């Protein structure tokens, strides 16, 4: 099951990168919670449900003229989680300013769908939360 979780998260990230929001939501639980309250971004908050998830992702698409997310690691965290480590790059649509940031998120799955995504400041903090401290 855990390798399947890694595949699901990888698929969601690919669909996000391809701007396939409907495809992405097929692998997201209707009661999903996205916790970006620890972000430095202006939209730092907690988002609940498909509608809020859609609005959050569409905001990302609208804010950045060019953007990419390169997952460097998808770490299996049994029994039902995956830690995604990567790098976000983008160019602000309004400002033209290039933005680059490391990204670490913990993805929890329920019923073979993403049920929770939480942003972390560090890889070590995410791994510690799932009992895989370095």
TABEL-V711203 format. One line per field, one symbol per residue. phi: phi as a letter, one per 40 degrees, with the letter a starting at -180 (. if undefined). burial: 1 if it has 24 or more other ideal C-beta (glycine too) atoms within 12 Angstrom, else 0. Layout:
phi: ???
burial: ???
//
This chain:
phi: .ccccccccdccccccccfcccccccbbcdbdbbbbccccccccabbbgccccdcccccccccbcbaabbccabbcbdcaaacbbabbbabdcccgccbaacbbbbbbbafgbcbabbcbcbcccccccbgbdc
burial: 00001101111110011000100110111001111100100000001001011001100100010011101011111001111111010100000000100111111110001111111100100110110000
//
